Each structure stands twice: as structure tokens, then as C-alpha cells.
Amino acid sequence: MKLTQSKKQRISNNAIAYRLAKKKLKRFTKKIVGVTALFIVLSSFTFSNPSSEDDALLTVENLRELLIEEGVQHADIVLRQAIQETGWFKCTHCSLNRNNIFGFYYKKKYLSYDNWQECVRYYKRWQDRHYKGGDYYAFLKKVGFATDPMYVKRLKAIKIDSE
């Protein structure tokens, strides 16, 4: 009978040790899962460089640079379009407050962009779809880019210092 009790005692001690180990493992797993979840959450954030393009100011130089970088055809004319549409990037009652520097609209509402660079990329896609070569001023008239009959004349009249 003593043999049976010591066997029971060993089983009890093993069961207790097993339960303690299981409990410690569970706590450890929770910590690992918590750290992993924290890592996943933190890695989903994008930390931008303070000098990232989103922070770039809309200036004639920055716009010209991006137009060329994106491969926009007739960048000098397109630059003038942005200047005309936004009043030298100073208008308060135009599409500029939506980062829409070219005055694009759909169903009588201005399109909105996260930043002015996104608008330039949209212009490039629009231009690739519609422009098939030739006189760019004539193209702008043909597609009705502006309702003002003096639009092309106004574009040609814009003088930019660095030209």
C-alpha cells in the first residue's frame, strides 16, 4: 500500500509541476503574442522623412522639376496651366484647396488629391490618354480644357523668371 501512495504522490507532484509549467508557458506565450502584435501594429505605420515629397512646397521650381521627372509632355505649357488655374498658387476660392492645381473636375465638382504631386501624376495619365501629338495649345482648345476663349492667350502671356 505504501508503494501505491508514493506512486500517487509522484503523479500528484508531476501533475502539479505540469500545471505550473503550463501556466508559465501560457504567460510566456501571451507576452510573445503581445510583443508580436505590437510589432505588427508598429510595422504597419509608415514613418515619413520630414523632407518627403508630401511636405514639398508648391513652387514654380518644384512643380517644373516634378513635371519633367514624371515625363509630362510640354512641361513649360503645363506649368503655365497650373499658374493660370491657381493664380500663381495663391488662390483661396479655387481647386487649390483640394490640391487640384489644374482645375480638373468631374460632374461639376473639383477632384481632390492628397497632395499636389498626385495631381501632377493624374495630369500625366490624362495627357497620355488624350494627347496624340501636335500643337499643344491647339490640343488644349480642342479638348475644351478651359471654357475661357482667352485661355491659350493667357497661358502664352505668363512669363516665368527662369525661362
C-alpha positions, -999 to 999 in steps of 0.1 A, spaced: 0 0 0 28 24 7 41 18 -28 7 29 -42 7 61 -21 42 71 -32 32 64 -68 1 86 -63 23 112 -46 47 112 -76 17 115 -100 4 144 -80 38 161 -79 42 155 -117 7 169 -123 14 200 -102 48 205 -120 30 201 -153 3 226 -144 29 251 -132 49 247 -164 18 250 -185 8 282 -166 43 297 -171 42 287 -208 8 304 -212 21 336 -196 52 335 -218 31 329 -249 8 358 -240 39 380 -237 52 368 -271 19 373 -287 16 407 -272 50 417 -284 44 402 -318 10 421 -321 28 453 -311 55 447 -337 28 441 -364 9 473 -354 41 494 -354 53 480 -386 21 489 -404 27 526 -397 48 545 -423 72 569 -408 79 596 -434 110 615 -438 104 652 -429 117 662 -463 93 638 -481 75 648 -512 42 653 -493 59 681 -474 73 697 -506 60 732 -511 43 740 -543 66 764 -561 74 770 -597 107 752 -593 93 722 -575 64 718 -600 87 722 -630 110 695 -615 82 670 -610 67 677 -644 100 668 -660 106 638 -636 71 624 -644 77 628 -682 48 653 -688 50 665 -723 52 703 -729 61 708 -693 65 746 -698 29 749 -710 16 726 -683 34 747 -657 17 778 -671 -16 760 -668 -11 754 -631 -1 790 -626 -32 802 -645 -56 778 -627 -43 788 -592 -33 824 -596 4 817 -590 -5 792 -563 -22 818 -542 -60 815 -549 -83 809 -520 -115 801 -538 -104 776 -564 -94 740 -567 -60 746 -550 -75 738 -515 -81 703 -529 -45 700 -542 -60 702 -576 -36 725 -594 -50 720 -629 -87 725 -621 -98 690 -630 -134 684 -623 -160 656 -627 -198 661 -627 -193 698 -619 -172 692 -588 -134 697 -584 -114 665 -580 -94 662 -548 -59 649 -543 -39 640 -512 -11 663 -524 -3 684 -554 22 658 -566 -6 633 -570 -24 658 -592 6 661 -614 6 623 -618 -31 624 -627 -23 651 -653 3 628 -668 -22 599 -671 -48 622 -685 -23 636 -710 -12 600 -720 -48 591 -727 -58 622 -747 -28 639 -763 -16 623 -795 9 649 -806 9 682 -824 4 717 -813 -3 715 -775 -21 748 -774 -44 736 -802 -49 704 -783 -60 723 -751 -85 742 -772 -98 711 -789 -104 691 -757 -120 722 -741 -96 723 -712 -108 757 -703 -141 774 -710 -124 808 -713 -119 816 -751 -88 836 -740 -72 807 -721 -45 800 -746 -36 837 -750 -35 840 -712 -11 809 -710 12 824 -736 13 857 -717 26 841 -685 63 849 -681 83 827 -658 117 841 -645 138 810 -650 129 806 -687 
